[in-house]
Amino acid sequence: MLEKHMIKLKIQYCNDSYMEMLESVSVSQETIVRFIGDSGNFEFIVSQDEKEAIADTIELYNILSES
């Protein structure tokens, strides 16, 4: 029964340019993320709460990377 609710996680590693982009997003005045594809386009504005969550995640990543 538990198998129905299990999710496979794909582990990806962050490189320096990815981390720099996330840091820029976390301190930006306004960030608009745009997805452009064959089936259409979509965009959203990253909220202040989301930026704070990104900053917290970066901080945690840095702490864990030091271990």
LODONU-244863 format. One record per atom (N, C-alpha, C): residue number from 1; atom name; y, z, x. Coordinates in nm, 3 decimals. Each point is the difference from the previous one (the first is absolute). Example, Ala and Ser with C-alpha at 12.3 -4.5 7.8 and 13.67 -1.06 7.14 Angstrom:
# residues 2
<r pos="1" site="N" v="-0.569" w="0.780" u="1.319"/>
<r pos="1" site="CA" v="0.119" w="0.000" u="-0.089"/>
<r pos="1" site="C" v="0.120" w="0.000" u="0.090"/>
<r pos="2" site="N" v="0.105" w="-0.072" u="-0.035"/>
<r pos="2" site="CA" v="0.119" w="0.006" u="0.082"/>
<r pos="2" site="C" v="0.109" w="0.073" u="-0.077"/>
***
This chain:
# residues 67
<r pos="1" site="N" v="-0.119" w="0.000" u="0.081"/>
<r pos="1" site="CA" v="0.119" w="0.000" u="-0.081"/>
<r pos="1" site="C" v="0.127" w="0.000" u="0.086"/>
<r pos="2" site="N" v="-0.003" w="0.070" u="0.109"/>
<r pos="2" site="CA" v="0.115" w="0.007" u="0.089"/>
<r pos="2" site="C" v="0.036" w="-0.135" u="0.059"/>
<r pos="3" site="N" v="-0.101" w="-0.089" u="0.018"/>
<r pos="3" site="CA" v="0.023" w="-0.129" u="0.061"/>
<r pos="3" site="C" v="0.102" w="-0.083" u="-0.077"/>
<r pos="4" site="N" v="0.008" w="0.018" u="-0.131"/>
<r pos="4" site="CA" v="0.096" w="-0.075" u="-0.081"/>
<r pos="4" site="C" v="0.143" w="0.026" u="0.044"/>
<r pos="5" site="N" v="0.026" w="0.118" u="0.052"/>
<r pos="5" site="CA" v="0.136" w="0.041" u="0.032"/>
<r pos="5" site="C" v="0.031" w="-0.008" u="0.149"/>
<r pos="6" site="N" v="-0.094" w="-0.044" u="0.077"/>
<r pos="6" site="CA" v="0.023" w="-0.009" u="0.144"/>
<r pos="6" site="C" v="0.077" w="-0.126" u="0.034"/>
<r pos="7" site="N" v="0.090" w="0.011" u="0.093"/>
<r pos="7" site="CA" v="0.081" w="-0.113" u="0.045"/>
<r pos="7" site="C" v="-0.027" w="-0.020" u="0.147"/>
<r pos="8" site="N" v="-0.024" w="-0.123" u="0.039"/>
<r pos="8" site="CA" v="-0.016" w="-0.030" u="0.141"/>
<r pos="8" site="C" v="0.138" w="-0.008" u="0.063"/>
<r pos="9" site="N" v="0.017" w="0.069" u="0.111"/>
<r pos="9" site="CA" v="0.128" w="-0.002" u="0.070"/>
<r pos="9" site="C" v="-0.010" w="-0.092" u="0.120"/>
<r pos="10" site="N" v="0.099" w="-0.082" u="0.015"/>
<r pos="10" site="CA" v="0.008" w="-0.086" u="0.117"/>
<r pos="10" site="C" v="0.101" w="0.063" u="0.094"/>
<r pos="11" site="N" v="-0.045" w="0.040" u="0.117"/>
<r pos="11" site="CA" v="0.088" w="0.067" u="0.095"/>
<r pos="11" site="C" v="0.071" w="-0.105" u="0.084"/>
<r pos="12" site="N" v="0.130" w="0.010" u="0.001"/>
<r pos="12" site="CA" v="0.081" w="-0.090" u="0.080"/>
<r pos="12" site="C" v="0.085" w="0.084" u="0.094"/>
<r pos="13" site="N" v="0.025" w="-0.054" u="0.116"/>
<r pos="13" site="CA" v="0.080" w="0.071" u="0.098"/>
<r pos="13" site="C" v="0.143" w="-0.052" u="-0.002"/>
<r pos="14" site="N" v="0.094" w="0.089" u="0.019"/>
<r pos="14" site="CA" v="0.140" w="-0.038" u="0.005"/>
<r pos="14" site="C" v="0.037" w="-0.042" u="0.141"/>
<r pos="15" site="N" v="0.076" w="-0.106" u="0.010"/>
<r pos="15" site="CA" v="0.054" w="-0.035" u="0.131"/>
<r pos="15" site="C" v="0.147" w="0.040" u="0.003"/>
<r pos="16" site="N" v="0.063" w="-0.015" u="0.115"/>
<r pos="16" site="CA" v="0.139" w="0.046" u="0.017"/>
<r pos="16" site="C" v="0.096" w="-0.070" u="-0.094"/>
<r pos="17" site="N" v="-0.016" w="-0.130" u="-0.020"/>
<r pos="17" site="CA" v="0.094" w="-0.072" u="-0.086"/>
<r pos="17" site="C" v="-0.014" w="0.044" u="-0.146"/>
<r pos="18" site="N" v="-0.121" w="0.031" u="-0.043"/>
<r pos="18" site="CA" v="-0.022" w="0.049" u="-0.136"/>
<r pos="18" site="C" v="0.066" w="0.137" u="-0.018"/>
<r pos="19" site="N" v="-0.015" w="0.087" u="0.097"/>
<r pos="19" site="CA" v="0.062" w="0.133" u="-0.008"/>
<r pos="19" site="C" v="0.152" w="-0.011" u="0.002"/>
<r pos="20" site="N" v="0.054" w="-0.090" u="0.081"/>
<r pos="20" site="CA" v="0.146" w="-0.020" u="0.003"/>
<r pos="20" site="C" v="0.051" w="-0.047" u="-0.136"/>
<r pos="21" site="N" v="-0.074" w="-0.091" u="-0.065"/>
<r pos="21" site="CA" v="0.038" w="-0.047" u="-0.132"/>
<r pos="21" site="C" v="0.000" w="0.114" u="-0.101"/>
<r pos="22" site="N" v="-0.105" w="0.084" u="0.003"/>
<r pos="22" site="CA" v="-0.006" w="0.113" u="-0.092"/>
<r pos="22" site="C" v="0.112" w="0.099" u="0.025"/>
<r pos="23" site="N" v="0.032" w="0.025" u="0.126"/>
<r pos="23" site="CA" v="0.111" w="0.090" u="0.032"/>
<r pos="23" site="C" v="0.132" w="-0.057" u="-0.051"/>
<r pos="24" site="N" v="0.019" w="-0.130" u="0.014"/>
<r pos="24" site="CA" v="0.122" w="-0.064" u="-0.051"/>
<r pos="24" site="C" v="0.011" w="0.013" u="-0.150"/>
<r pos="25" site="N" v="-0.112" w="-0.019" u="-0.070"/>
<r pos="25" site="CA" v="-0.001" w="0.015" u="-0.146"/>
<r pos="25" site="C" v="0.035" w="0.143" u="-0.039"/>
<r pos="26" site="N" v="-0.055" w="0.098" u="0.072"/>
<r pos="26" site="CA" v="0.020" w="0.141" u="-0.039"/>
<r pos="26" site="C" v="0.144" w="0.047" u="0.015"/>
<r pos="27" site="N" v="0.079" w="-0.065" u="0.085"/>
<r pos="27" site="CA" v="0.140" w="0.042" u="0.020"/>
<r pos="27" site="C" v="0.101" w="-0.100" u="-0.056"/>
<r pos="28" site="N" v="-0.047" w="-0.103" u="-0.066"/>
<r pos="28" site="CA" v="0.091" w="-0.104" u="-0.049"/>
<r pos="28" site="C" v="0.079" w="0.047" u="-0.122"/>
<r pos="29" site="N" v="0.113" w="-0.064" u="-0.020"/>
<r pos="29" site="CA" v="0.078" w="0.024" u="-0.122"/>
<r pos="29" site="C" v="-0.071" w="-0.060" u="-0.120"/>
<r pos="30" site="N" v="-0.047" w="-0.125" u="0.017"/>
<r pos="30" site="CA" v="-0.074" w="-0.068" u="-0.107"/>
<r pos="30" site="C" v="-0.103" w="-0.092" u="0.063"/>
<r pos="31" site="N" v="-0.122" w="0.006" u="-0.052"/>
<r pos="31" site="CA" v="-0.106" w="-0.087" u="0.047"/>
<r pos="31" site="C" v="-0.060" w="-0.071" u="-0.121"/>
<r pos="32" site="N" v="-0.003" w="-0.132" u="0.008"/>
<r pos="32" site="CA" v="-0.063" w="-0.081" u="-0.104"/>
<r pos="32" site="C" v="-0.124" w="-0.063" u="0.062"/>
<r pos="33" site="N" v="-0.115" w="0.022" u="-0.060"/>
<r pos="33" site="CA" v="-0.125" w="-0.058" u="0.047"/>
<r pos="33" site="C" v="-0.029" w="-0.120" u="-0.088"/>
<r pos="34" site="N" v="-0.021" w="-0.115" u="0.064"/>
<r pos="34" site="CA" v="-0.027" w="-0.123" u="-0.074"/>
<r pos="34" site="C" v="-0.139" w="-0.053" u="0.034"/>
<r pos="35" site="N" v="-0.073" w="-0.032" u="-0.104"/>
<r pos="35" site="CA" v="-0.130" w="-0.065" u="0.015"/>
<r pos="35" site="C" v="0.017" w="-0.143" u="-0.051"/>
<r pos="36" site="N" v="-0.033" w="-0.096" u="0.083"/>
<r pos="36" site="CA" v="0.014" w="-0.140" u="-0.036"/>
<r pos="36" site="C" v="-0.137" w="-0.066" u="0.013"/>
<r pos="37" site="N" v="-0.046" w="-0.060" u="-0.108"/>
<r pos="37" site="CA" v="-0.132" w="-0.060" u="0.004"/>
<r pos="37" site="C" v="-0.011" w="-0.122" u="-0.091"/>
<r pos="38" site="N" v="-0.116" w="-0.060" u="0.001"/>
<r pos="38" site="CA" v="-0.024" w="-0.120" u="-0.081"/>
<r pos="38" site="C" v="0.010" w="0.028" u="-0.149"/>
<r pos="39" site="N" v="-0.038" w="0.120" u="-0.041"/>
<r pos="39" site="CA" v="0.001" w="0.031" u="-0.143"/>
<r pos="39" site="C" v="0.132" w="0.059" u="-0.048"/>
<r pos="40" site="N" v="0.097" w="0.012" u="0.088"/>
<r pos="40" site="CA" v="0.131" w="0.050" u="-0.039"/>
<r pos="40" site="C" v="0.058" w="0.097" u="0.102"/>
<r pos="41" site="N" v="0.113" w="0.054" u="-0.034"/>
<r pos="41" site="CA" v="0.071" w="0.093" u="0.088"/>
<r pos="41" site="C" v="0.019" w="0.133" u="-0.071"/>
<r pos="42" site="N" v="0.009" w="0.105" u="0.079"/>
<r pos="42" site="CA" v="0.020" w="0.134" u="-0.054"/>
<r pos="42" site="C" v="0.082" w="0.078" u="0.101"/>
<r pos="43" site="N" v="0.092" w="0.081" u="-0.047"/>
<r pos="43" site="CA" v="0.074" w="0.086" u="0.091"/>
<r pos="43" site="C" v="0.025" w="0.136" u="-0.063"/>
<r pos="44" site="N" v="0.016" w="0.099" u="0.086"/>
<r pos="44" site="CA" v="0.035" w="0.133" u="-0.049"/>
<r pos="44" site="C" v="0.087" w="0.070" u="0.104"/>
<r pos="45" site="N" v="0.077" w="0.096" u="-0.046"/>
<r pos="45" site="CA" v="0.086" w="0.079" u="0.087"/>
<r pos="45" site="C" v="-0.072" w="0.130" u="0.032"/>
<r pos="46" site="N" v="-0.002" w="0.034" u="0.128"/>
<r pos="46" site="CA" v="-0.065" w="0.124" u="0.045"/>
<r pos="46" site="C" v="0.093" w="0.116" u="-0.036"/>
<r pos="47" site="N" v="-0.051" w="0.095" u="-0.076"/>
<r pos="47" site="CA" v="0.081" w="0.114" u="-0.045"/>
<r pos="47" site="C" v="0.020" w="0.102" u="0.112"/>
<r pos="48" site="N" v="0.094" w="0.090" u="-0.021"/>
<r pos="48" site="CA" v="0.025" w="0.105" u="0.098"/>
<r pos="48" site="C" v="-0.122" w="0.091" u="0.016"/>
<r pos="49" site="N" v="-0.067" w="0.030" u="-0.109"/>
<r pos="49" site="CA" v="-0.124" w="0.081" u="0.009"/>
<r pos="49" site="C" v="-0.106" w="-0.071" u="0.083"/>
<r pos="50" site="N" v="-0.013" w="-0.131" u="-0.019"/>
<r pos="50" site="CA" v="-0.097" w="-0.077" u="0.078"/>
<r pos="50" site="C" v="0.038" w="-0.002" u="0.149"/>
<r pos="51" site="N" v="0.129" w="-0.011" u="0.027"/>
<r pos="51" site="CA" v="0.047" w="0.003" u="0.140"/>
<r pos="51" site="C" v="-0.030" w="0.135" u="0.065"/>
<r pos="52" site="N" v="0.019" w="0.108" u="-0.074"/>
<r pos="52" site="CA" v="-0.032" w="0.133" u="0.052"/>
<r pos="52" site="C" v="-0.150" w="0.014" u="0.024"/>
<r pos="53" site="N" v="-0.082" w="-0.056" u="-0.089"/>
<r pos="53" site="CA" v="-0.145" w="0.004" u="0.019"/>
<r pos="53" site="C" v="-0.041" w="-0.080" u="0.124"/>
<r pos="54" site="N" v="0.065" w="-0.113" u="0.022"/>
<r pos="54" site="CA" v="-0.028" w="-0.080" u="0.120"/>
<r pos="54" site="C" v="0.037" w="0.080" u="0.125"/>
<r pos="55" site="N" v="0.117" w="0.064" u="-0.002"/>
<r pos="55" site="CA" v="0.043" w="0.080" u="0.115"/>
<r pos="55" site="C" v="-0.097" w="0.115" u="0.026"/>
<r pos="56" site="N" v="-0.045" w="0.066" u="-0.105"/>
<r pos="56" site="CA" v="-0.098" w="0.110" u="0.015"/>
<r pos="56" site="C" v="-0.131" w="-0.051" u="0.058"/>
<r pos="57" site="N" v="-0.043" w="-0.117" u="-0.045"/>
<r pos="57" site="CA" v="-0.124" w="-0.059" u="0.049"/>
<r pos="57" site="C" v="0.012" w="-0.038" u="0.147"/>
<r pos="58" site="N" v="0.115" w="-0.054" u="0.039"/>
<r pos="58" site="CA" v="0.023" w="-0.034" u="0.141"/>
<r pos="58" site="C" v="-0.005" w="0.126" u="0.086"/>
<r pos="59" site="N" v="0.063" w="0.107" u="-0.049"/>
<r pos="59" site="CA" v="-0.001" w="0.126" u="0.074"/>
<r pos="59" site="C" v="-0.143" w="0.052" u="0.017"/>
<r pos="60" site="N" v="-0.078" w="-0.004" u="-0.106"/>
<r pos="60" site="CA" v="-0.139" w="0.044" u="0.008"/>
<r pos="60" site="C" v="-0.080" w="-0.089" u="0.095"/>
<r pos="61" site="N" v="0.020" w="-0.130" u="-0.009"/>
<r pos="61" site="CA" v="-0.069" w="-0.094" u="0.091"/>
<r pos="61" site="C" v="0.031" w="0.033" u="0.144"/>
<r pos="62" site="N" v="0.128" w="0.027" u="0.030"/>
<r pos="62" site="CA" v="0.039" w="0.033" u="0.137"/>
<r pos="62" site="C" v="-0.064" w="0.130" u="0.048"/>
<r pos="63" site="N" v="-0.005" w="0.099" u="-0.088"/>
<r pos="63" site="CA" v="-0.063" w="0.128" u="0.036"/>
<r pos="63" site="C" v="-0.148" w="-0.019" u="0.028"/>
<r pos="64" site="N" v="-0.068" w="-0.074" u="-0.086"/>
<r pos="64" site="CA" v="-0.144" w="-0.024" u="0.018"/>
<r pos="64" site="C" v="-0.028" w="-0.087" u="0.121"/>
<r pos="65" site="N" v="0.091" w="-0.089" u="0.033"/>
<r pos="65" site="CA" v="-0.019" w="-0.088" u="0.117"/>
<r pos="65" site="C" v="0.009" w="0.078" u="0.130"/>
<r pos="66" site="N" v="0.072" w="0.112" u="-0.002"/>
<r pos="66" site="CA" v="0.016" w="0.082" u="0.121"/>
<r pos="66" site="C" v="-0.127" w="0.082" u="0.029"/>
<r pos="67" site="N" v="-0.081" w="0.022" u="-0.100"/>
<r pos="67" site="CA" v="-0.120" w="0.083" u="0.015"/>
<r pos="67" site="C" v="-0.105" w="-0.067" u="0.083"/>
***
